[in-house]
């Protein structure tokens, strides 16, 4: 299973307290993305795509070389 490594940043309005800021970031999260971090000083949320691609490899040693640039191997099943 592969996923993209690229992240996006999106604006989060200033709020009173970290819990409210994080809740706003989760609410404003673009569809198809998961929240991976917030930066309250810069007023941004940081997210990565939830898109994944299934791949199979002939040899388990090929698992880490099968991911194209910009993608990361999450799990591998032998063919």
Secondary structure, 3 states (H helix, E strand, C coil): CEEECCEEEEECCCCCCHHHHHHHHHHHCCCCEEEEEEECCCCEEEEEECCEECCEECCHHHHHCCCCCCEEECCCEEC
